[in-house]
Amino acid sequence: MHSAKRPIRLLSLPMLSAAGKHLALVPAALLLAACATTTTSTTEPGAASRPAEQVARPAVPAAPTPEELTLKSLVALQDRLYRVAAPLIISNPELCKANARNLLGFTAKNRYSYSQDYVSAAQTALGLGDQLQIMGVLEGSGASRAGVRPGDSILAVEGQRLPEGQNAERQAAGILAPIVTKRSSVKLSLVREGSEIEVTVPLTFACAYGFELGNTDIVNAYSDGHRVLVTRGMMNFARTDDELAYVIAREMAHNALAHPARQRTSATIGGVIDNLTRIRPDMSMMTGLAGIKPMPQSQDAMADKLAIYMLARANYKVDGVVPFWRRLAAQYPPSMLNAYTALHPSTNYRVTIIERTLKDVRAKQAAKKPIMP
């Protein structure tokens, strides 16, 4: 695919960009034929009095296309990313400060959420059509409590019909933004298993960051002030969800502390994130440090401190933080310019701050005091 896969955001419909061009649907008759059985009737000459011999064989399903396999793999990784990020954003709006607001608490897409080469695959592999369909529900959100489910199609919000087809997400943004701003809950009209239902969804006050999957085996993560991207390589490096949370929390902390803006790297990192969310990123852009300046140790240490608090407030296990960052630095040292440690080289200094912060957090937990920096 030569054009970008549309970014998939964690918490709201209007975050997605415009969809790709038309691609013809797979004919319905062809889809039905794939589910049929084949009956063969044979009658020997002169044996008309005998019943015809019926041989029923189940049709062999068509092998998944490369596009379908790619989409399924990416969706599985994105689901893990969202699931791990969920407790962090719900538990930490006070620490995200200006980056916290009311959110819907679910993701939704249609088949045009992917560029032209993947529209058909999104239909066959993910079951997406022209209507916006809920793909994931944030655990612990108002949407989850209200019973919103993946697979629900969205007809309307507060009685206003949502668009369908191409550009549906961008058009839905214009409808949803004023509704979410003015209310504490919204009424959704959904279609579930062929029946129309209505639910009232309390909005979720949370850290309003977009979370992106970087489609590369480079072991890195980036934040541009508004988004957090974790590469496929970093997700595979993280052995547990707790370890993945360490990475997500740290990039959230950089955003909350406005470090990309202070470093004047927001635009550069934003371009890197846009590139890596493509199904086929331009890896020529990723040589060296990709134009990004290494983070000063003072700012890195500030992000580590805030991240530890975010992790503790979200009930993630923090005992493995230091071993994780040491293992990452040993396996991917600063000399590997496209890996994480090259952009965050002060591991020993960071560890000193992390250990001090862990001690403070444990003391507050023991004294049952608020877990605040």
C-alpha positions in Angstrom: 0.0 0.0 0.0 1.4 3.3 -1.0 -0.8 5.6 1.0 -1.2 5.9 4.8 -3.4 3.6 6.8 -5.7 5.9 8.7 -4.7 6.4 12.3 -6.8 4.4 14.8 -7.4 6.4 18.0 -8.2 5.1 21.4 -11.1 7.1 22.6 -13.2 8.8 20.0 -14.6 8.7 16.6 -13.5 12.2 15.3 -9.8 11.5 15.6 -9.6 9.6 12.3 -8.6 11.3 9.1 -10.4 11.0 5.7 -10.6 7.7 4.0 -9.3 6.4 0.8 -10.8 6.2 -2.7 -13.6 3.8 -3.8 -12.8 0.1 -4.3 -15.4 -2.2 -5.7 -17.2 -4.4 -3.1 -16.8 -8.2 -3.4 -20.2 -9.2 -4.9 -22.6 -10.6 -2.4 -23.3 -13.6 -4.5 -19.7 -14.6 -4.4 -19.6 -14.3 -0.6 -22.7 -16.5 -0.3 -21.3 -19.0 -2.7 -18.2 -19.4 -0.5 -20.5 -20.6 2.3 -22.6 -23.1 0.2 -22.3 -26.8 0.0 -21.7 -28.7 -3.3 -24.0 -31.5 -4.2 -23.1 -34.1 -6.9 -25.8 -36.4 -8.3 -24.8 -39.5 -10.3 -27.1 -42.2 -11.7 -25.9 -45.3 -13.4 -27.5 -46.1 -16.8 -30.5 -48.4 -16.4 -30.8 -47.7 -12.6 -33.5 -45.1 -12.7 -35.4 -46.9 -10.0 -32.5 -46.3 -7.5 -32.4 -42.9 -5.7 -29.7 -40.6 -7.0 -26.5 -40.7 -5.1 -26.0 -37.4 -3.2 -22.5 -36.4 -2.2 -22.4 -33.2 -0.1 -19.0 -31.6 0.4 -18.4 -28.5 2.4 -16.8 -25.7 0.3 -13.2 -25.0 1.1 -12.9 -21.5 2.4 -10.8 -19.2 0.3 -7.3 -18.6 1.8 -6.9 -15.2 3.4 -5.3 -12.6 1.2 -2.1 -10.9 2.3 -4.1 -7.7 3.0 -6.5 -9.6 5.2 -3.6 -11.2 7.2 -1.9 -7.8 7.5 -5.0 -6.1 8.8 -5.7 -8.9 11.4 -2.2 -8.8 12.7 -2.3 -5.0 13.0 -5.6 -5.0 14.7 -4.4 -7.6 17.3 -1.4 -5.4 18.2 -3.6 -2.3 18.3 -6.0 -4.0 20.6 -3.2 -4.8 23.0 -1.9 -1.2 22.9 -5.3 0.2 23.7 -6.0 -2.3 26.4 -2.7 -1.5 28.2 -3.2 2.3 27.7 -6.7 2.3 29.1 -6.0 2.2 32.8 -3.3 4.9 32.3 -5.5 7.4 30.7 -8.5 6.9 32.9 -6.5 7.0 36.2 -4.4 10.1 35.3 -6.4 13.0 34.0 -5.1 15.1 37.0 -1.5 14.4 35.8 -2.2 15.0 32.2 -3.4 18.5 33.1 -4.4 20.5 30.0 -4.5 17.3 27.9 -7.5 15.8 29.8 -11.1 16.1 28.6 -14.4 14.2 28.2 -14.1 11.4 25.7 -16.6 8.9 24.2 -14.7 5.8 25.4 -14.7 3.7 22.2 -13.2 3.5 18.7 -15.2 3.2 15.5 -14.4 2.7 11.9 -15.9 1.6 8.6 -14.3 -0.1 5.6 -13.1 3.3 4.3 -11.0 3.8 7.4 -8.2 2.1 5.4 -6.7 3.3 2.2 -7.8 2.0 -1.2 -5.7 -1.2 -1.2 -7.3 -2.4 2.1 -11.0 -1.4 1.7 -12.0 -4.9 0.5 -9.9 -6.6 3.2 -11.5 -4.5 5.9 -14.8 -5.8 4.7 -14.0 -9.4 4.5 -11.5 -9.8 7.3 -13.0 -7.3 9.8 -16.6 -7.3 8.8 -16.7 -3.5 8.2 -19.3 -1.9 5.9 -20.3 1.7 5.1 -21.7 2.4 8.6 -19.3 3.3 11.4 -18.9 0.3 13.6 -17.5 0.1 17.1 -14.2 -1.7 17.1 -13.1 -1.4 20.7 -14.5 -0.2 24.0 -12.2 1.3 26.7 -12.3 -0.8 29.8 -13.6 1.2 32.7 -15.1 3.9 30.6 -18.7 5.1 30.6 -19.2 3.4 27.3 -18.2 0.1 28.8 -20.5 0.6 31.8 -23.4 1.5 29.4 -23.0 -1.8 27.6 -21.6 -0.6 24.3 -20.0 -3.6 22.5 -17.5 -4.1 19.7 -19.5 -4.9 16.5 -22.3 -2.4 17.3 -23.0 -0.1 14.3 -23.7 3.6 15.1 -26.8 5.1 13.5 -27.2 8.3 15.4 -25.9 10.4 18.3 -28.5 12.5 20.2 -30.9 11.8 17.4 -28.6 13.1 14.7 -27.9 10.6 12.0 -24.2 9.9 11.5 -22.8 9.8 8.0 -21.8 6.6 6.2 -19.4 5.7 3.5 -16.3 7.6 2.5 -15.2 10.5 4.8 -17.8 9.3 7.4 -15.3 9.7 10.3 -14.2 13.2 9.3 -17.9 14.2 8.9 -18.8 12.6 12.2 -16.1 14.7 13.9 -18.0 17.9 13.1 -21.2 16.4 14.5 -19.7 14.9 17.7 -17.3 17.7 18.8 -20.0 20.2 19.9 -22.1 17.4 21.4 -19.2 16.0 23.5 -18.2 19.5 24.6 -21.6 20.5 26.0 -22.8 17.3 27.7 -21.8 14.8 30.4 -23.5 11.9 28.6 -24.7 11.2 25.0 -27.5 9.0 23.7 -26.4 6.6 21.0 -28.7 4.7 18.5 -27.0 1.4 17.7 -27.7 -1.6 15.6 -26.8 -4.9 17.3 -27.4 -8.2 15.6 -30.0 -6.6 13.4 -32.0 -4.8 16.1 -31.9 -1.1 16.8 -31.2 -0.2 20.4 -30.5 3.0 22.3 -28.0 3.5 25.1 -27.0 6.5 27.2 -23.2 6.7 27.5 -21.6 8.8 30.3 -18.6 10.6 28.9 -15.2 9.6 30.3 -12.9 12.3 31.7 -9.4 11.0 30.8 -6.1 11.9 29.2 -7.0 12.7 25.6 -4.0 11.3 23.7 -4.1 9.4 20.5 -2.4 6.0 20.6 -0.7 4.7 17.5 0.9 1.5 16.4 4.2 2.0 14.5 4.4 -0.6 11.7 8.1 -1.3 12.0 10.4 -3.7 13.9 12.5 -0.7 15.1 12.4 -0.8 18.9 11.2 2.7 19.7 8.4 4.9 20.9 7.6 8.6 20.1 5.4 11.4 21.5 4.6 14.6 19.7 2.6 16.4 22.3 -0.8 14.9 21.4 -0.1 11.4 20.4 1.9 8.4 21.6 3.3 5.9 19.1 4.8 2.5 20.1 6.4 0.5 17.3 5.7 -3.2 16.7 9.3 -3.9 17.6 8.9 -2.2 21.0 5.6 -4.1 21.6 7.4 -7.4 20.9 10.3 -6.4 23.1 7.9 -5.8 26.0 7.5 -9.2 27.5 4.4 -8.3 29.6 1.7 -5.8 29.6 3.4 -4.1 32.6 6.5 -3.6 30.5 4.5 -2.2 27.7 2.8 0.1 30.2 6.2 1.5 31.2 6.8 2.7 27.7 3.3 4.1 27.2 3.4 6.0 30.6 6.8 7.5 29.8 5.7 8.9 26.5 2.4 10.1 28.1 4.6 11.9 30.7 6.7 13.6 28.0 3.4 14.9 26.4 2.0 16.0 29.8 5.2 17.9 30.5 5.2 19.5 27.0 8.7 18.2 26.2 8.1 17.9 22.5 7.2 21.6 22.4 10.1 22.6 24.6 12.5 20.7 22.4 10.8 22.1 19.3 10.5 18.6 17.9 6.7 18.3 17.7 6.5 18.7 14.0 9.4 16.4 13.3 8.1 13.7 15.6 4.6 14.2 14.2 6.0 13.5 10.7 7.7 10.3 12.0 4.4 9.2 13.6 2.4 9.9 10.4 4.9 7.8 8.4 5.1 4.9 10.8 1.3 4.5 11.0 1.3 3.5 7.3 1.0 -0.1 6.4 4.1 0.4 4.3 6.2 3.1 6.0 8.9 4.9 4.1 11.9 3.6 6.0 14.3 5.9 4.3 13.0 8.5 6.6 14.1 6.5 9.6 17.8 6.5 9.1 19.9 7.7 12.1 17.8 9.7 14.6 15.2 10.6 11.9 16.0 14.3 12.6 15.0 14.1 16.3 17.2 15.5 19.0 18.1 13.3 21.9 16.2 14.2 25.1 18.2 16.1 27.7 18.7 14.0 30.9 16.9 16.5 33.0 13.7 16.3 30.9 14.1 12.5 30.7 14.3 12.2 34.5 11.2 14.4 34.9 9.3 12.1 32.5 10.5 9.0 34.4 9.2 10.5 37.7 5.8 11.4 36.4 5.5 8.0 34.6 6.1 6.1 37.9 3.2 8.0 39.5 1.0 7.3 36.4 1.8 3.6 36.6 1.2 3.4 40.3 -2.2 5.2 40.0 -3.2 2.8 37.3 -2.2 -0.2 39.5 0.5 -1.4 37.2 3.4 -3.3 38.9 6.3 -1.0 39.1 9.0 -3.3 40.5 10.1 -4.2 37.1 10.7 -0.7 35.8 14.4 -0.5 36.4 15.2 -4.0 35.1 13.2 -3.2 31.9 15.0 0.0 31.1 18.4 -1.6 31.8 17.6 -4.6 29.6 16.5 -2.2 26.8 19.7 -0.1 27.1 21.9 -3.2 27.1 20.2 -4.8 24.1 19.7 -1.6 22.1 22.5 0.8 23.2 22.8 4.5 22.1 25.0 3.5 19.2 21.9 2.0 17.5 20.6 5.3 16.3 17.1 4.3 15.3 16.4 2.6 18.7 14.9 4.0 21.8 18.1 4.5 23.9 19.7 6.7 21.2 16.9 9.3 21.9 17.0 8.7 25.6 20.7 8.0 26.3 21.0 8.8 30.1 20.0 5.5 31.4 22.1 5.5 34.6 20.9 9.0 35.5 17.3 8.0 34.8 17.6 4.9 37.0 18.8 7.0 39.9 15.6 9.2 39.6 13.4 6.2 39.1 14.6 4.4 42.2 14.2 7.6 44.3 10.6 8.0 42.9 9.7 4.4 43.6 10.7 4.9 47.2 8.5 7.9 47.5 5.5 6.2 45.8 5.8 3.2 48.1 5.9 5.4 51.2 2.8 7.2 50.1 1.0 3.9 49.4 2.0 2.6 52.8 0.7 5.8 54.5 -2.4 5.7 52.3 -1.7 9.1 51.0 -2.8 10.4 47.6 -0.4 9.1 44.9 0.6 12.5 43.5 4.0 13.9 42.7 
